[in-house]
Amino acid sequence: PSEEFNQTGRVVVNIIVDLEGNVTSASIGDGSNISDRETQRLALESARNAKFTKGDSSQRGTLVYIFTDKKITK
């Protein structure tokens, strides 16, 4: 995610990917140590926008997003 945030830690996202490589489901998984809803929203949005290689069946997986403090100055 490229938006501004002020959190440090990780957000674990469980995903389901369809035959075409599209993420059809994304949810916060165990192992996340950031409870801030906005940061979780950024991770979920990024996961939902991910594209994977086509396959023979739907797949389950996990994405881990590592966040560090980031402030954007203009």
Accessible surface in RSA format (square Angstrom, percent):
REM  Atomic radii and reference values for relative SASA: ProtOr
REM  Chains: A
REM  Algorithm: Lee & Richards
REM  Probe-radius: 1.40
REM  Slices: 20
REM RES _ NUM      All-atoms   Total-Side   Main-Chain    Non-polar    All polar
REM                ABS   REL    ABS   REL    ABS   REL    ABS   REL    ABS   REL
RES PRO A   1    70.46  51.4  20.40  18.6  50.07 182.0  36.06  29.8  34.40 213.8
RES SER A   2    90.72  76.7  76.75 102.4  13.97  32.2  44.28  94.3  46.44  65.1
RES GLU A   3    77.09  44.3  71.33  54.0   5.75  13.7  37.27  72.1  39.82  32.5
RES GLU A   4   100.91  57.9  79.74  60.3  21.17  50.4  23.18  44.8  77.73  63.5
RES PHE A   5    25.98  13.0  16.56  10.3   9.42  24.5  25.90  15.7   0.08   0.2
RES ASN A   6    88.17  60.8  74.34  71.8  13.83  33.3  23.65  56.9  64.52  62.4
RES GLN A   7    56.84  31.8  54.99  40.2   1.85   4.4   3.42   7.3  53.42  40.5
RES THR A   8    92.06  65.5  67.47  68.4  24.59  58.6  61.21  82.2  30.85  46.6
RES GLY A   9    14.42  17.8   0.00   N/A  14.42  17.8  14.26  39.1   0.15   0.3
RES ARG A  10    95.28  40.0  95.27  48.6   0.01   0.0  15.90  21.7  79.39  48.1
RES VAL A  11     0.00   0.0   0.00   0.0   0.00   0.0   0.00   0.0   0.00   0.0
RES VAL A  12    12.95   8.5  12.95  11.7   0.00   0.0  12.95  11.3   0.00   0.0
RES VAL A  13     0.00   0.0   0.00   0.0   0.00   0.0   0.00   0.0   0.00   0.0
RES ASN A  14    63.12  43.5  61.18  59.1   1.94   4.7  21.13  50.9  41.99  40.6
RES ILE A  15     8.90   5.1   5.30   3.9   3.60   8.7   6.58   4.7   2.31   6.3
RES ILE A  16    47.12  26.8  47.12  35.1   0.00   0.0  47.12  33.9   0.00   0.0
RES VAL A  17    14.13   9.3  13.96  12.6   0.17   0.4  13.96  12.1   0.17   0.5
RES ASP A  18    43.35  30.4  39.99  39.8   3.36   7.9  21.85  51.4  21.50  21.4
RES LEU A  19    89.08  49.6  87.30  62.5   1.78   4.5  87.30  61.3   1.78   4.8
RES GLU A  20    84.58  48.6  84.55  64.0   0.03   0.1  36.70  71.0  47.88  39.1
RES GLY A  21     0.00   0.0   0.00   N/A   0.00   0.0   0.00   0.0   0.00   0.0
RES ASN A  22    58.46  40.3  57.61  55.7   0.85   2.0  18.68  45.0  39.77  38.4
RES VAL A  23    19.70  13.0   0.16   0.1  19.54  47.1   0.16   0.1  19.54  53.0
RES THR A  24    85.34  60.7  47.02  47.7  38.32  91.3  47.54  63.8  37.81  57.2
RES SER A  25    50.77  42.9  42.50  56.7   8.27  19.0  22.40  47.7  28.37  39.7
RES ALA A  26    12.95  11.9   0.00   0.0  12.95  29.5   0.00   0.0  12.95  34.3
RES SER A  27    57.62  48.7  54.41  72.6   3.20   7.4  39.78  84.7  17.83  25.0
RES ILE A  28    59.18  33.7  34.21  25.5  24.97  60.2  34.21  24.6  24.97  67.8
RES GLY A  29     8.60  10.6   0.00   N/A   8.60  10.6   4.61  12.6   3.99   8.9
RES ASP A  30   142.71 100.0 120.99 120.4  21.72  51.3  42.16  99.2 100.55 100.3
RES GLY A  31    41.13  50.7   0.00   N/A  41.13  50.7  31.26  85.8   9.87  22.1
RES SER A  32    33.86  28.6   7.31   9.8  26.55  61.2   7.31  15.6  26.55  37.2
RES ASN A  33    91.50  63.1  56.20  54.3  35.30  85.0  35.91  86.4  55.59  53.7
RES ILE A  34     6.75   3.8   1.40   1.0   5.36  12.9   4.94   3.6   1.81   4.9
RES SER A  35   100.82  85.2  82.99 110.8  17.83  41.1  47.48 101.1  53.34  74.7
RES ASP A  36    53.14  37.2  41.99  41.8  11.15  26.4  14.37  33.8  38.77  38.7
RES ARG A  37   199.94  83.9 191.91  97.8   8.03  19.1  72.14  98.6 127.80  77.5
RES GLU A  38    86.99  49.9  82.88  62.7   4.11   9.8  48.92  94.6  38.07  31.1
RES THR A  39     1.23   0.9   1.19   1.2   0.04   0.1   0.04   0.1   1.19   1.8
RES GLN A  40    28.44  15.9  28.44  20.8   0.00   0.0   2.79   5.9  25.64  19.4
RES ARG A  41    95.14  39.9  93.00  47.4   2.14   5.1  65.26  89.2  29.89  18.1
RES LEU A  42     5.07   2.8   3.79   2.7   1.28   3.2   3.86   2.7   1.21   3.3
RES ALA A  43     0.00   0.0   0.00   0.0   0.00   0.0   0.00   0.0   0.00   0.0
RES LEU A  44    29.40  16.4  29.40  21.0   0.00   0.0  29.40  20.6   0.00   0.0
RES GLU A  45    72.37  41.6  70.42  53.3   1.95   4.6  26.90  52.0  45.47  37.1
RES SER A  46    32.95  27.8  22.75  30.4  10.20  23.5  10.19  21.7  22.76  31.9
RES ALA A  47     0.00   0.0   0.00   0.0   0.00   0.0   0.00   0.0   0.00   0.0
RES ARG A  48   128.82  54.1 112.83  57.5  15.99  38.1  45.56  62.3  83.26  50.5
RES ASN A  49   113.59  78.3  83.56  80.7  30.03  72.3  29.85  71.8  83.74  80.9
RES ALA A  50    30.49  28.0  16.09  24.8  14.39  32.7  26.42  37.2   4.07  10.8
RES LYS A  51   133.54  65.1 103.05  63.2  30.49  72.6  88.72  79.9  44.82  47.7
RES PHE A  52    74.94  37.5  64.42  39.9  10.52  27.4  70.90  43.0   4.04  11.6
RES THR A  53   128.93  91.7 103.44 104.9  25.49  60.7  75.71 101.7  53.22  80.5
RES LYS A  54   141.21  68.9 122.33  75.1  18.88  45.0  72.29  65.1  68.92  73.4
RES GLY A  55    41.61  51.3   0.00   N/A  41.61  51.3  27.91  76.6  13.70  30.7
RES ASP A  56   151.97 106.5 118.27 117.7  33.70  79.7  39.92  93.9 112.05 111.8
RES SER A  57    57.30  48.4  52.65  70.3   4.65  10.7  39.36  83.8  17.95  25.1
RES SER A  58    67.86  57.3  51.14  68.3  16.71  38.5  16.25  34.6  51.60  72.3
RES GLN A  59   105.53  59.0 102.10  74.6   3.43   8.2  42.77  91.0  62.76  47.6
RES ARG A  60   195.61  82.1 165.66  84.4  29.95  71.3  65.86  90.0 129.75  78.6
RES GLY A  61    31.54  38.9   0.00   N/A  31.54  38.9  27.26  74.8   4.28   9.6
RES THR A  62    78.66  55.9  49.35  50.0  29.30  69.8  26.88  36.1  51.77  78.3
RES LEU A  63    42.01  23.4  40.44  28.9   1.57   3.9  42.01  29.5   0.00   0.0
RES VAL A  64    81.52  53.6  52.24  47.3  29.28  70.6  52.24  45.4  29.28  79.4
RES TYR A  65    37.83  17.7  35.21  20.0   2.62   6.8  31.70  23.8   6.13   7.6
RES ILE A  66   122.63  69.8  91.86  68.4  30.77  74.2  91.86  66.2  30.77  83.5
RES PHE A  67     5.11   2.6   3.52   2.2   1.59   4.1   4.56   2.8   0.55   1.6
RES THR A  68    86.44  61.5  85.56  86.7   0.88   2.1  57.02  76.6  29.42  44.5
RES ASP A  69    91.05  63.8  68.91  68.6  22.14  52.4  23.30  54.8  67.75  67.6
RES LYS A  70    76.50  37.3  71.12  43.6   5.37  12.8  52.70  47.4  23.79  25.3
RES LYS A  71   145.09  70.8 118.22  72.5  26.87  64.0  77.51  69.8  67.58  72.0
RES ILE A  72    75.60  43.0  56.11  41.8  19.50  47.0  59.50  42.8  16.10  43.7
RES THR A  73   131.72  93.7 104.30 105.7  27.42  65.4  76.38 102.6  55.34  83.7
RES LYS A  74   237.48 115.9 156.47  96.0  81.01 192.9 135.68 122.1 101.80 108.4
END  Absolute sums over single chains surface
CHAIN  1 A     5063.8       4008.6       1055.2       2543.2       2520.6
END  Absolute sums over all chains
TOTAL          5063.8       4008.6       1055.2       2543.2       2520.6
